[in-house]
Amino acid sequence: MDLAPFGDMVPQNVRDEVNAAKEQIISGELHPFTGPINDNAGELRVNGGETMTDEELLSFNWLVEGVVGEIPE
């Protein structure tokens, strides 16, 4: 996993937090797809405490809460 370079205006403390989270994801300590996760229509898609499987991550066809738009059919 890697990230694009930080912009010049991103403060060092934010860079440090992002890089720490990145390392936690790589090590398996942080699971960003652990619920509760709602879709952008407000429907609960992942229950609290549950983590999406690789199969679910590769096949889900909905947008997370906060994302504006629709997935074409």
CHARMM-style PDB file with segment names, atoms N, HN, CA, C and O in Angstrom:
ATOM      1  N   MET     1       0.840  -1.166   0.000  1.00  0.00      PROA
ATOM      2  CA  MET     1       0.000   0.000   0.000  1.00  0.00      PROA
ATOM      3  C   MET     1       0.883   1.225   0.000  1.00  0.00      PROA
ATOM      4  O   MET     1       1.925   1.257   0.654  1.00  0.00      PROA
ATOM      5  N   ASP     2       0.458   2.234  -0.740  1.00  0.00      PROA
ATOM      6  HN  ASP     2      -0.388   2.208  -1.271  1.00  0.00      PROA
ATOM      7  CA  ASP     2       1.201   3.482  -0.707  1.00  0.00      PROA
ATOM      8  C   ASP     2       0.252   4.631  -0.935  1.00  0.00      PROA
ATOM      9  O   ASP     2      -0.881   4.445  -1.380  1.00  0.00      PROA
ATOM     10  N   LEU     3       0.716   5.796  -0.633  1.00  0.00      PROA
ATOM     11  HN  LEU     3       1.636   5.947  -0.272  1.00  0.00      PROA
ATOM     12  CA  LEU     3      -0.069   7.007  -0.771  1.00  0.00      PROA
ATOM     13  C   LEU     3       0.624   7.962  -1.725  1.00  0.00      PROA
ATOM     14  O   LEU     3       1.835   7.882  -1.931  1.00  0.00      PROA
ATOM     15  N   ALA     4      -0.145   8.857  -2.298  1.00  0.00      PROA
ATOM     16  HN  ALA     4      -1.129   8.922  -2.130  1.00  0.00      PROA
ATOM     17  CA  ALA     4       0.436   9.923  -3.110  1.00  0.00      PROA
ATOM     18  C   ALA     4       1.217  10.852  -2.187  1.00  0.00      PROA
ATOM     19  O   ALA     4       0.961  10.893  -0.983  1.00  0.00      PROA
ATOM     20  N   PRO     5       2.167  11.594  -2.745  1.00  0.00      PROA
ATOM     21  CA  PRO     5       2.922  12.532  -1.905  1.00  0.00      PROA
ATOM     22  C   PRO     5       1.999  13.570  -1.263  1.00  0.00      PROA
ATOM     23  O   PRO     5       0.971  13.939  -1.831  1.00  0.00      PROA
ATOM     24  N   PHE     6       2.378  14.025  -0.089  1.00  0.00      PROA
ATOM     25  HN  PHE     6       3.213  13.725   0.372  1.00  0.00      PROA
ATOM     26  CA  PHE     6       1.626  15.071   0.590  1.00  0.00      PROA
ATOM     27  C   PHE     6       1.858  16.404  -0.107  1.00  0.00      PROA
ATOM     28  O   PHE     6       2.947  16.670  -0.617  1.00  0.00      PROA
ATOM     29  N   GLY     7       0.829  17.233  -0.122  1.00  0.00      PROA
ATOM     30  HN  GLY     7      -0.056  17.017   0.292  1.00  0.00      PROA
ATOM     31  CA  GLY     7       0.982  18.592  -0.625  1.00  0.00      PROA
ATOM     32  C   GLY     7       1.802  19.414   0.357  1.00  0.00      PROA
ATOM     33  O   GLY     7       1.913  19.073   1.534  1.00  0.00      PROA
ATOM     34  N   ASP     8       2.369  20.492  -0.142  1.00  0.00      PROA
ATOM     35  HN  ASP     8       2.279  20.769  -1.098  1.00  0.00      PROA
ATOM     36  CA  ASP     8       3.225  21.342   0.687  1.00  0.00      PROA
ATOM     37  C   ASP     8       2.500  21.939   1.888  1.00  0.00      PROA
ATOM     38  O   ASP     8       3.133  22.257   2.894  1.00  0.00      PROA
ATOM     39  N   MET     9       1.186  22.094   1.796  1.00  0.00      PROA
ATOM     40  HN  MET     9       0.672  21.836   0.978  1.00  0.00      PROA
ATOM     41  CA  MET     9       0.444  22.738   2.878  1.00  0.00      PROA
ATOM     42  C   MET     9      -0.039  21.760   3.948  1.00  0.00      PROA
ATOM     43  O   MET     9      -0.674  22.175   4.918  1.00  0.00      PROA
ATOM     44  N   VAL    10       0.249  20.477   3.786  1.00  0.00      PROA
ATOM     45  HN  VAL    10       0.765  20.139   2.998  1.00  0.00      PROA
ATOM     46  CA  VAL    10      -0.166  19.494   4.797  1.00  0.00      PROA
ATOM     47  C   VAL    10       0.807  19.583   5.969  1.00  0.00      PROA
ATOM     48  O   VAL    10       2.005  19.358   5.798  1.00  0.00      PROA
ATOM     49  N   PRO    11       0.296  19.911   7.163  1.00  0.00      PROA
ATOM     50  CA  PRO    11       1.180  20.058   8.322  1.00  0.00      PROA
ATOM     51  C   PRO    11       1.840  18.734   8.720  1.00  0.00      PROA
ATOM     52  O   PRO    11       1.313  17.656   8.441  1.00  0.00      PROA
ATOM     53  N   GLN    12       2.981  18.832   9.364  1.00  0.00      PROA
ATOM     54  HN  GLN    12       3.409  19.707   9.590  1.00  0.00      PROA
ATOM     55  CA  GLN    12       3.740  17.647   9.751  1.00  0.00      PROA
ATOM     56  C   GLN    12       2.950  16.739  10.678  1.00  0.00      PROA
ATOM     57  O   GLN    12       3.048  15.517  10.569  1.00  0.00      PROA
ATOM     58  N   ASN    13       2.163  17.314  11.594  1.00  0.00      PROA
ATOM     59  HN  ASN    13       2.083  18.306  11.682  1.00  0.00      PROA
ATOM     60  CA  ASN    13       1.411  16.458  12.520  1.00  0.00      PROA
ATOM     61  C   ASN    13       0.372  15.622  11.772  1.00  0.00      PROA
ATOM     62  O   ASN    13       0.103  14.487  12.165  1.00  0.00      PROA
ATOM     63  N   VAL    14      -0.209  16.155  10.717  1.00  0.00      PROA
ATOM     64  HN  VAL    14       0.009  17.077  10.398  1.00  0.00      PROA
ATOM     65  CA  VAL    14      -1.168  15.392   9.914  1.00  0.00      PROA
ATOM     66  C   VAL    14      -0.434  14.307   9.136  1.00  0.00      PROA
ATOM     67  O   VAL    14      -0.909  13.175   9.049  1.00  0.00      PROA
ATOM     68  N   ARG    15       0.711  14.644   8.575  1.00  0.00      PROA
ATOM     69  HN  ARG    15       1.097  15.564   8.646  1.00  0.00      PROA
ATOM     70  CA  ARG    15       1.525  13.650   7.860  1.00  0.00      PROA
ATOM     71  C   ARG    15       1.873  12.488   8.789  1.00  0.00      PROA
ATOM     72  O   ARG    15       1.793  11.322   8.404  1.00  0.00      PROA
ATOM     73  N   ASP    16       2.260  12.829  10.015  1.00  0.00      PROA
ATOM     74  HN  ASP    16       2.325  13.777  10.327  1.00  0.00      PROA
ATOM     75  CA  ASP    16       2.631  11.800  10.990  1.00  0.00      PROA
ATOM     76  C   ASP    16       1.450  10.889  11.319  1.00  0.00      PROA
ATOM     77  O   ASP    16       1.612   9.672  11.411  1.00  0.00      PROA
ATOM     78  N   GLU    17       0.257  11.474  11.497  1.00  0.00      PROA
ATOM     79  HN  GLU    17       0.125  12.463  11.422  1.00  0.00      PROA
ATOM     80  CA  GLU    17      -0.936  10.674  11.802  1.00  0.00      PROA
ATOM     81  C   GLU    17      -1.298   9.759  10.643  1.00  0.00      PROA
ATOM     82  O   GLU    17      -1.632   8.592  10.847  1.00  0.00      PROA
ATOM     83  N   VAL    18      -1.233  10.287   9.432  1.00  0.00      PROA
ATOM     84  HN  VAL    18      -0.961  11.235   9.267  1.00  0.00      PROA
ATOM     85  CA  VAL    18      -1.556   9.481   8.251  1.00  0.00      PROA
ATOM     86  C   VAL    18      -0.556   8.341   8.102  1.00  0.00      PROA
ATOM     87  O   VAL    18      -0.948   7.203   7.847  1.00  0.00      PROA
ATOM     88  N   ASN    19       0.718   8.635   8.257  1.00  0.00      PROA
ATOM     89  HN  ASN    19       1.036   9.560   8.464  1.00  0.00      PROA
ATOM     90  CA  ASN    19       1.736   7.591   8.124  1.00  0.00      PROA
ATOM     91  C   ASN    19       1.608   6.533   9.219  1.00  0.00      PROA
ATOM     92  O   ASN    19       1.850   5.351   8.972  1.00  0.00      PROA
ATOM     93  N   ALA    20       1.230   6.950  10.425  1.00  0.00      PROA
ATOM     94  HN  ALA    20       1.034   7.910  10.626  1.00  0.00      PROA
ATOM     95  CA  ALA    20       1.027   5.981  11.512  1.00  0.00      PROA
ATOM     96  C   ALA    20      -0.155   5.069  11.188  1.00  0.00      PROA
ATOM     97  O   ALA    20      -0.080   3.858  11.396  1.00  0.00      PROA
ATOM     98  N   ALA    21      -1.246   5.646  10.680  1.00  0.00      PROA
ATOM     99  HN  ALA    21      -1.307   6.630  10.511  1.00  0.00      PROA
ATOM    100  CA  ALA    21      -2.407   4.832  10.305  1.00  0.00      PROA
ATOM    101  C   ALA    21      -2.044   3.877   9.177  1.00  0.00      PROA
ATOM    102  O   ALA    21      -2.471   2.723   9.176  1.00  0.00      PROA
ATOM    103  N   LYS    22      -1.265   4.351   8.223  1.00  0.00      PROA
ATOM    104  HN  LYS    22      -0.918   5.288   8.224  1.00  0.00      PROA
ATOM    105  CA  LYS    22      -0.825   3.496   7.111  1.00  0.00      PROA
ATOM    106  C   LYS    22      -0.070   2.277   7.644  1.00  0.00      PROA
ATOM    107  O   LYS    22      -0.323   1.152   7.213  1.00  0.00      PROA
ATOM    108  N   GLU    23       0.840   2.496   8.565  1.00  0.00      PROA
ATOM    109  HN  GLU    23       1.046   3.410   8.915  1.00  0.00      PROA
ATOM    110  CA  GLU    23       1.615   1.392   9.134  1.00  0.00      PROA
ATOM    111  C   GLU    23       0.717   0.426   9.910  1.00  0.00      PROA
ATOM    112  O   GLU    23       0.937  -0.785   9.879  1.00  0.00      PROA
ATOM    113  N   GLN    24      -0.291   0.956  10.604  1.00  0.00      PROA
ATOM    114  HN  GLN    24      -0.470   1.939  10.629  1.00  0.00      PROA
ATOM    115  CA  GLN    24      -1.225   0.091  11.335  1.00  0.00      PROA
ATOM    116  C   GLN    24      -2.060  -0.755  10.374  1.00  0.00      PROA
ATOM    117  O   GLN    24      -2.365  -1.911  10.668  1.00  0.00      PROA
ATOM    118  N   ILE    25      -2.426  -0.190   9.240  1.00  0.00      PROA
ATOM    119  HN  ILE    25      -2.178   0.749   9.001  1.00  0.00      PROA
ATOM    120  CA  ILE    25      -3.170  -0.956   8.237  1.00  0.00      PROA
ATOM    121  C   ILE    25      -2.290  -2.066   7.679  1.00  0.00      PROA
ATOM    122  O   ILE    25      -2.731  -3.208   7.554  1.00  0.00      PROA
ATOM    123  N   ILE    26      -1.055  -1.734   7.346  1.00  0.00      PROA
ATOM    124  HN  ILE    26      -0.697  -0.806   7.448  1.00  0.00      PROA
ATOM    125  CA  ILE    26      -0.125  -2.722   6.790  1.00  0.00      PROA
ATOM    126  C   ILE    26       0.120  -3.862   7.780  1.00  0.00      PROA
ATOM    127  O   ILE    26       0.179  -5.028   7.388  1.00  0.00      PROA
ATOM    128  N   SER    27       0.261  -3.522   9.059  1.00  0.00      PROA
ATOM    129  HN  SER    27       0.213  -2.576   9.378  1.00  0.00      PROA
ATOM    130  CA  SER    27       0.548  -4.545  10.076  1.00  0.00      PROA
ATOM    131  C   SER    27      -0.685  -5.365  10.450  1.00  0.00      PROA
ATOM    132  O   SER    27      -0.566  -6.399  11.106  1.00  0.00      PROA
ATOM    133  N   GLY    28      -1.864  -4.908  10.036  1.00  0.00      PROA
ATOM    134  HN  GLY    28      -1.960  -4.067   9.502  1.00  0.00      PROA
ATOM    135  CA  GLY    28      -3.091  -5.610  10.390  1.00  0.00      PROA
ATOM    136  C   GLY    28      -3.705  -5.147  11.695  1.00  0.00      PROA
ATOM    137  O   GLY    28      -4.725  -5.683  12.129  1.00  0.00      PROA
ATOM    138  N   GLU    29      -3.092  -4.158  12.321  1.00  0.00      PROA
ATOM    139  HN  GLU    29      -2.264  -3.723  11.968  1.00  0.00      PROA
ATOM    140  CA  GLU    29      -3.604  -3.638  13.590  1.00  0.00      PROA
ATOM    141  C   GLU    29      -4.863  -2.787  13.389  1.00  0.00      PROA
ATOM    142  O   GLU    29      -5.748  -2.779  14.244  1.00  0.00      PROA
ATOM    143  N   LEU    30      -4.943  -2.078  12.270  1.00  0.00      PROA
ATOM    144  HN  LEU    30      -4.224  -2.084  11.575  1.00  0.00      PROA
ATOM    145  CA  LEU    30      -6.085  -1.217  11.957  1.00  0.00      PROA
ATOM    146  C   LEU    30      -6.813  -1.779  10.749  1.00  0.00      PROA
ATOM    147  O   LEU    30      -6.209  -2.043   9.710  1.00  0.00      PROA
ATOM    148  N   HSD    31      -8.107  -1.957  10.897  1.00  0.00      PROA
ATOM    149  HN  HSD    31      -8.598  -1.742  11.741  1.00  0.00      PROA
ATOM    150  CA  HSD    31      -8.944  -2.472   9.811  1.00  0.00      PROA
ATOM    151  C   HSD    31      -9.932  -1.381   9.407  1.00  0.00      PROA
ATOM    152  O   HSD    31     -10.961  -1.220  10.063  1.00  0.00      PROA
ATOM    153  N   PRO    32      -9.644  -0.627   8.341  1.00  0.00      PROA
ATOM    154  CA  PRO    32     -10.498   0.506   7.985  1.00  0.00      PROA
ATOM    155  C   PRO    32     -11.896   0.113   7.527  1.00  0.00      PROA
ATOM    156  O   PRO    32     -12.784   0.964   7.470  1.00  0.00      PROA
ATOM    157  N   PHE    33     -12.107  -1.145   7.202  1.00  0.00      PROA
ATOM    158  HN  PHE    33     -11.386  -1.836   7.248  1.00  0.00      PROA
ATOM    159  CA  PHE    33     -13.422  -1.585   6.756  1.00  0.00      PROA
ATOM    160  C   PHE    33     -14.132  -2.393   7.836  1.00  0.00      PROA
ATOM    161  O   PHE    33     -14.753  -3.419   7.557  1.00  0.00      PROA
ATOM    162  N   THR    34     -14.027  -1.911   9.078  1.00  0.00      PROA
ATOM    163  HN  THR    34     -13.522  -1.078   9.304  1.00  0.00      PROA
ATOM    164  CA  THR    34     -14.731  -2.503  10.206  1.00  0.00      PROA
ATOM    165  C   THR    34     -15.908  -1.604  10.552  1.00  0.00      PROA
ATOM    166  O   THR    34     -15.770  -0.383  10.632  1.00  0.00      PROA
ATOM    167  N   GLY    35     -17.071  -2.226  10.756  1.00  0.00      PROA
ATOM    168  HN  GLY    35     -17.183  -3.217  10.691  1.00  0.00      PROA
ATOM    169  CA  GLY    35     -18.296  -1.480  10.991  1.00  0.00      PROA
ATOM    170  C   GLY    35     -18.389  -0.875  12.367  1.00  0.00      PROA
ATOM    171  O   GLY    35     -17.576  -1.153  13.249  1.00  0.00      PROA
ATOM    172  N   PRO    36     -19.396  -0.040  12.534  1.00  0.00      PROA
ATOM    173  CA  PRO    36     -20.516   0.097  11.621  1.00  0.00      PROA
ATOM    174  C   PRO    36     -20.155   0.953  10.407  1.00  0.00      PROA
ATOM    175  O   PRO    36     -19.479   1.975  10.525  1.00  0.00      PROA
ATOM    176  N   ILE    37     -20.620   0.512   9.242  1.00  0.00      PROA
ATOM    177  HN  ILE    37     -21.168  -0.319   9.146  1.00  0.00      PROA
ATOM    178  CA  ILE    37     -20.450   1.264   8.002  1.00  0.00      PROA
ATOM    179  C   ILE    37     -21.821   1.375   7.342  1.00  0.00      PROA
ATOM    180  O   ILE    37     -22.500   0.376   7.107  1.00  0.00      PROA
ATOM    181  N   ASN    38     -22.205   2.602   7.051  1.00  0.00      PROA
ATOM    182  HN  ASN    38     -21.653   3.414   7.241  1.00  0.00      PROA
ATOM    183  CA  ASN    38     -23.457   2.864   6.344  1.00  0.00      PROA
ATOM    184  C   ASN    38     -23.155   3.238   4.904  1.00  0.00      PROA
ATOM    185  O   ASN    38     -22.077   3.743   4.590  1.00  0.00      PROA
ATOM    186  N   ASP    39     -24.125   2.982   4.030  1.00  0.00      PROA
ATOM    187  HN  ASP    39     -25.000   2.571   4.285  1.00  0.00      PROA
ATOM    188  CA  ASP    39     -23.975   3.451   2.658  1.00  0.00      PROA
ATOM    189  C   ASP    39     -24.461   4.896   2.572  1.00  0.00      PROA
ATOM    190  O   ASP    39     -24.932   5.460   3.559  1.00  0.00      PROA
ATOM    191  N   ASN    40     -24.343   5.488   1.387  1.00  0.00      PROA
ATOM    192  HN  ASN    40     -23.960   5.030   0.585  1.00  0.00      PROA
ATOM    193  CA  ASN    40     -24.677   6.903   1.258  1.00  0.00      PROA
ATOM    194  C   ASN    40     -26.178   7.177   1.268  1.00  0.00      PROA
ATOM    195  O   ASN    40     -26.597   8.329   1.156  1.00  0.00      PROA
ATOM    196  N   ALA    41     -26.987   6.133   1.400  1.00  0.00      PROA
ATOM    197  HN  ALA    41     -26.646   5.197   1.491  1.00  0.00      PROA
ATOM    198  CA  ALA    41     -28.433   6.298   1.579  1.00  0.00      PROA
ATOM    199  C   ALA    41     -28.818   6.102   3.046  1.00  0.00      PROA
ATOM    200  O   ALA    41     -29.996   6.169   3.398  1.00  0.00      PROA
ATOM    201  N   GLY    42     -27.812   5.857   3.904  1.00  0.00      PROA
ATOM    202  HN  GLY    42     -26.855   5.802   3.618  1.00  0.00      PROA
ATOM    203  CA  GLY    42     -28.061   5.690   5.327  1.00  0.00      PROA
ATOM    204  C   GLY    42     -28.318   4.265   5.775  1.00  0.00      PROA
ATOM    205  O   GLY    42     -28.581   4.026   6.953  1.00  0.00      PROA
ATOM    206  N   GLU    43     -28.246   3.305   4.846  1.00  0.00      PROA
ATOM    207  HN  GLU    43     -28.032   3.498   3.889  1.00  0.00      PROA
ATOM    208  CA  GLU    43     -28.491   1.901   5.192  1.00  0.00      PROA
ATOM    209  C   GLU    43     -27.236   1.283   5.800  1.00  0.00      PROA
ATOM    210  O   GLU    43     -26.136   1.437   5.269  1.00  0.00      PROA
ATOM    211  N   LEU    44     -27.412   0.580   6.921  1.00  0.00      PROA
ATOM    212  HN  LEU    44     -28.305   0.455   7.353  1.00  0.00      PROA
ATOM    213  CA  LEU    44     -26.298  -0.112   7.558  1.00  0.00      PROA
ATOM    214  C   LEU    44     -25.857  -1.264   6.665  1.00  0.00      PROA
ATOM    215  O   LEU    44     -26.654  -2.147   6.351  1.00  0.00      PROA
ATOM    216  N   ARG    45     -24.594  -1.258   6.256  1.00  0.00      PROA
ATOM    217  HN  ARG    45     -23.946  -0.540   6.511  1.00  0.00      PROA
ATOM    218  CA  ARG    45     -24.064  -2.305   5.375  1.00  0.00      PROA
ATOM    219  C   ARG    45     -23.117  -3.252   6.096  1.00  0.00      PROA
ATOM    220  O   ARG    45     -23.015  -4.424   5.732  1.00  0.00      PROA
ATOM    221  N   VAL    46     -22.417  -2.750   7.123  1.00  0.00      PROA
ATOM    222  HN  VAL    46     -22.499  -1.798   7.418  1.00  0.00      PROA
ATOM    223  CA  VAL    46     -21.503  -3.595   7.904  1.00  0.00      PROA
ATOM    224  C   VAL    46     -21.815  -3.336   9.375  1.00  0.00      PROA
ATOM    225  O   VAL    46     -21.708  -2.206   9.851  1.00  0.00      PROA
ATOM    226  N   ASN    47     -22.194  -4.372  10.076  1.00  0.00      PROA
ATOM    227  HN  ASN    47     -22.280  -5.290   9.689  1.00  0.00      PROA
ATOM    228  CA  ASN    47     -22.539  -4.240  11.493  1.00  0.00      PROA
ATOM    229  C   ASN    47     -21.335  -3.825  12.321  1.00  0.00      PROA
ATOM    230  O   ASN    47     -20.192  -4.109  11.964  1.00  0.00      PROA
ATOM    231  N   GLY    48     -21.603  -3.152  13.425  1.00  0.00      PROA
ATOM    232  HN  GLY    48     -22.532  -2.922  13.715  1.00  0.00      PROA
ATOM    233  CA  GLY    48     -20.550  -2.736  14.334  1.00  0.00      PROA
ATOM    234  C   GLY    48     -19.681  -3.900  14.769  1.00  0.00      PROA
ATOM    235  O   GLY    48     -20.189  -4.953  15.155  1.00  0.00      PROA
ATOM    236  N   GLY    49     -18.378  -3.713  14.707  1.00  0.00      PROA
ATOM    237  HN  GLY    49     -17.965  -2.857  14.394  1.00  0.00      PROA
ATOM    238  CA  GLY    49     -17.443  -4.748  15.123  1.00  0.00      PROA
ATOM    239  C   GLY    49     -17.118  -5.787  14.074  1.00  0.00      PROA
ATOM    240  O   GLY    49     -16.156  -6.538  14.234  1.00  0.00      PROA
ATOM    241  N   GLU    50     -17.901  -5.851  12.993  1.00  0.00      PROA
ATOM    242  HN  GLU    50     -18.682  -5.240  12.864  1.00  0.00      PROA
ATOM    243  CA  GLU    50     -17.613  -6.803  11.918  1.00  0.00      PROA
ATOM    244  C   GLU    50     -16.679  -6.149  10.906  1.00  0.00      PROA
ATOM    245  O   GLU    50     -16.724  -4.936  10.697  1.00  0.00      PROA
ATOM    246  N   THR    51     -15.836  -6.960  10.283  1.00  0.00      PROA
ATOM    247  HN  THR    51     -15.798  -7.945  10.452  1.00  0.00      PROA
ATOM    248  CA  THR    51     -14.903  -6.474   9.270  1.00  0.00      PROA
ATOM    249  C   THR    51     -15.239  -7.119   7.940  1.00  0.00      PROA
ATOM    250  O   THR    51     -15.465  -8.327   7.867  1.00  0.00      PROA
ATOM    251  N   MET    52     -15.272  -6.312   6.888  1.00  0.00      PROA
ATOM    252  HN  MET    52     -15.089  -5.331   6.948  1.00  0.00      PROA
ATOM    253  CA  MET    52     -15.569  -6.841   5.559  1.00  0.00      PROA
ATOM    254  C   MET    52     -14.480  -7.831   5.145  1.00  0.00      PROA
ATOM    255  O   MET    52     -13.296  -7.600   5.387  1.00  0.00      PROA
ATOM    256  N   THR    53     -14.890  -8.927   4.522  1.00  0.00      PROA
ATOM    257  HN  THR    53     -15.852  -9.114   4.325  1.00  0.00      PROA
ATOM    258  CA  THR    53     -13.942  -9.923   4.021  1.00  0.00      PROA
ATOM    259  C   THR    53     -13.328  -9.425   2.716  1.00  0.00      PROA
ATOM    260  O   THR    53     -13.814  -8.465   2.118  1.00  0.00      PROA
ATOM    261  N   ASP    54     -12.260 -10.082   2.284  1.00  0.00      PROA
ATOM    262  HN  ASP    54     -11.865 -10.862   2.771  1.00  0.00      PROA
ATOM    263  CA  ASP    54     -11.658  -9.733   0.995  1.00  0.00      PROA
ATOM    264  C   ASP    54     -12.677  -9.887  -0.127  1.00  0.00      PROA
ATOM    265  O   ASP    54     -12.743  -9.054  -1.031  1.00  0.00      PROA
ATOM    266  N   GLU    55     -13.468 -10.950  -0.069  1.00  0.00      PROA
ATOM    267  HN  GLU    55     -13.414 -11.628   0.665  1.00  0.00      PROA
ATOM    268  CA  GLU    55     -14.490 -11.176  -1.096  1.00  0.00      PROA
ATOM    269  C   GLU    55     -15.494 -10.024  -1.120  1.00  0.00      PROA
ATOM    270  O   GLU    55     -15.874  -9.547  -2.189  1.00  0.00      PROA
ATOM    271  N   GLU    56     -15.917  -9.584   0.053  1.00  0.00      PROA
ATOM    272  HN  GLU    56     -15.609  -9.971   0.922  1.00  0.00      PROA
ATOM    273  CA  GLU    56     -16.860  -8.464   0.124  1.00  0.00      PROA
ATOM    274  C   GLU    56     -16.233  -7.176  -0.397  1.00  0.00      PROA
ATOM    275  O   GLU    56     -16.889  -6.400  -1.092  1.00  0.00      PROA
ATOM    276  N   LEU    57     -14.971  -6.948  -0.063  1.00  0.00      PROA
ATOM    277  HN  LEU    57     -14.439  -7.578   0.502  1.00  0.00      PROA
ATOM    278  CA  LEU    57     -14.291  -5.740  -0.534  1.00  0.00      PROA
ATOM    279  C   LEU    57     -14.155  -5.717  -2.051  1.00  0.00      PROA
ATOM    280  O   LEU    57     -14.238  -4.657  -2.672  1.00  0.00      PROA
ATOM    281  N   LEU    58     -13.947  -6.884  -2.641  1.00  0.00      PROA
ATOM    282  HN  LEU    58     -13.879  -7.745  -2.137  1.00  0.00      PROA
ATOM    283  CA  LEU    58     -13.774  -6.958  -4.094  1.00  0.00      PROA
ATOM    284  C   LEU    58     -15.092  -6.913  -4.854  1.00  0.00      PROA
ATOM    285  O   LEU    58     -15.096  -6.743  -6.073  1.00  0.00      PROA
ATOM    286  N   SER    59     -16.216  -7.063  -4.147  1.00  0.00      PROA
ATOM    287  HN  SER    59     -16.213  -7.201  -3.156  1.00  0.00      PROA
ATOM    288  CA  SER    59     -17.489  -7.161  -4.862  1.00  0.00      PROA
ATOM    289  C   SER    59     -18.548  -6.142  -4.446  1.00  0.00      PROA
ATOM    290  O   SER    59     -19.634  -6.133  -5.026  1.00  0.00      PROA
ATOM    291  N   PHE    60     -18.272  -5.288  -3.466  1.00  0.00      PROA
ATOM    292  HN  PHE    60     -17.390  -5.295  -2.994  1.00  0.00      PROA
ATOM    293  CA  PHE    60     -19.359  -4.398  -3.048  1.00  0.00      PROA
ATOM    294  C   PHE    60     -19.615  -3.326  -4.098  1.00  0.00      PROA
ATOM    295  O   PHE    60     -18.693  -2.832  -4.747  1.00  0.00      PROA
ATOM    296  N   ASN    61     -20.900  -2.976  -4.251  1.00  0.00      PROA
ATOM    297  HN  ASN    61     -21.649  -3.378  -3.724  1.00  0.00      PROA
ATOM    298  CA  ASN    61     -21.299  -2.035  -5.303  1.00  0.00      PROA
ATOM    299  C   ASN    61     -22.153  -0.911  -4.727  1.00  0.00      PROA
ATOM    300  O   ASN    61     -23.201  -0.571  -5.276  1.00  0.00      PROA
ATOM    301  N   TRP    62     -21.700  -0.345  -3.626  1.00  0.00      PROA
ATOM    302  HN  TRP    62     -20.849  -0.621  -3.180  1.00  0.00      PROA
ATOM    303  CA  TRP    62     -22.394   0.766  -2.985  1.00  0.00      PROA
ATOM    304  C   TRP    62     -21.363   1.783  -2.527  1.00  0.00      PROA
ATOM    305  O   TRP    62     -20.181   1.470  -2.385  1.00  0.00      PROA
ATOM    306  N   LEU    63     -21.823   2.996  -2.300  1.00  0.00      PROA
ATOM    307  HN  LEU    63     -22.783   3.250  -2.415  1.00  0.00      PROA
ATOM    308  CA  LEU    63     -20.950   4.079  -1.858  1.00  0.00      PROA
ATOM    309  C   LEU    63     -21.114   4.278  -0.357  1.00  0.00      PROA
ATOM    310  O   LEU    63     -22.216   4.158   0.177  1.00  0.00      PROA
ATOM    311  N   VAL    64     -20.023   4.579   0.308  1.00  0.00      PROA
ATOM    312  HN  VAL    64     -19.128   4.677  -0.126  1.00  0.00      PROA
ATOM    313  CA  VAL    64     -20.081   4.776   1.755  1.00  0.00      PROA
ATOM    314  C   VAL    64     -20.709   6.116   2.097  1.00  0.00      PROA
ATOM    315  O   VAL    64     -20.755   7.038   1.282  1.00  0.00      PROA
ATOM    316  N   GLU    65     -21.185   6.191   3.316  1.00  0.00      PROA
ATOM    317  HN  GLU    65     -21.148   5.442   3.977  1.00  0.00      PROA
ATOM    318  CA  GLU    65     -21.801   7.411   3.824  1.00  0.00      PROA
ATOM    319  C   GLU    65     -20.853   8.593   3.622  1.00  0.00      PROA
ATOM    320  O   GLU    65     -19.658   8.502   3.903  1.00  0.00      PROA
ATOM    321  N   GLY    66     -21.397   9.684   3.140  1.00  0.00      PROA
ATOM    322  HN  GLY    66     -22.368   9.758   2.912  1.00  0.00      PROA
ATOM    323  CA  GLY    66     -20.605  10.885   2.911  1.00  0.00      PROA
ATOM    324  C   GLY    66     -20.187  11.062   1.468  1.00  0.00      PROA
ATOM    325  O   GLY    66     -19.799  12.161   1.071  1.00  0.00      PROA
ATOM    326  N   VAL    67     -20.256  10.003   0.672  1.00  0.00      PROA
ATOM    327  HN  VAL    67     -20.571   9.111   0.995  1.00  0.00      PROA
ATOM    328  CA  VAL    67     -19.918  10.095  -0.749  1.00  0.00      PROA
ATOM    329  C   VAL    67     -21.189  10.454  -1.505  1.00  0.00      PROA
ATOM    330  O   VAL    67     -22.219   9.796  -1.357  1.00  0.00      PROA
ATOM    331  N   VAL    68     -21.106  11.501  -2.313  1.00  0.00      PROA
ATOM    332  HN  VAL    68     -20.269  12.035  -2.433  1.00  0.00      PROA
ATOM    333  CA  VAL    68     -22.259  11.946  -3.090  1.00  0.00      PROA
ATOM    334  C   VAL    68     -22.181  11.319  -4.471  1.00  0.00      PROA
ATOM    335  O   VAL    68     -21.138  11.370  -5.124  1.00  0.00      PROA
ATOM    336  N   GLY    69     -23.274  10.731  -4.914  1.00  0.00      PROA
ATOM    337  HN  GLY    69     -24.121  10.689  -4.385  1.00  0.00      PROA
ATOM    338  CA  GLY    69     -23.308  10.145  -6.247  1.00  0.00      PROA
ATOM    339  C   GLY    69     -24.033   8.823  -6.245  1.00  0.00      PROA
ATOM    340  O   GLY    69     -24.593   8.395  -5.236  1.00  0.00      PROA
ATOM    341  N   GLU    70     -24.010   8.191  -7.395  1.00  0.00      PROA
ATOM    342  HN  GLU    70     -23.555   8.539  -8.214  1.00  0.00      PROA
ATOM    343  CA  GLU    70     -24.649   6.893  -7.576  1.00  0.00      PROA
ATOM    344  C   GLU    70     -23.743   6.012  -8.416  1.00  0.00      PROA
ATOM    345  O   GLU    70     -22.943   6.508  -9.209  1.00  0.00      PROA
ATOM    346  N   ILE    71     -23.872   4.719  -8.242  1.00  0.00      PROA
ATOM    347  HN  ILE    71     -24.522   4.317  -7.597  1.00  0.00      PROA
ATOM    348  CA  ILE    71     -23.155   3.767  -9.085  1.00  0.00      PROA
ATOM    349  C   ILE    71     -24.075   3.429 -10.251  1.00  0.00      PROA
ATOM    350  O   ILE    71     -25.211   3.006 -10.033  1.00  0.00      PROA
ATOM    351  N   PRO    72     -23.607   3.607 -11.485  1.00  0.00      PROA
ATOM    352  CA  PRO    72     -24.459   3.295 -12.642  1.00  0.00      PROA
ATOM    353  C   PRO    72     -24.842   1.821 -12.662  1.00  0.00      PROA
ATOM    354  O   PRO    72     -24.065   0.954 -12.262  1.00  0.00      PROA
ATOM    355  N   GLU    73     -26.055   1.557 -13.137  1.00  0.00      PROA
ATOM    356  HN  GLU    73     -26.686   2.261 -13.462  1.00  0.00      PROA
ATOM    357  CA  GLU    73     -26.514   0.165 -13.226  1.00  0.00      PROA
ATOM    358  C   GLU    73     -26.110  -0.444 -14.542  1.00  0.00      PROA
ATOM    359  OT1 GLU    73     -26.408  -1.610 -14.800  1.00  0.00      PROA
TER     360      GLU     73
END
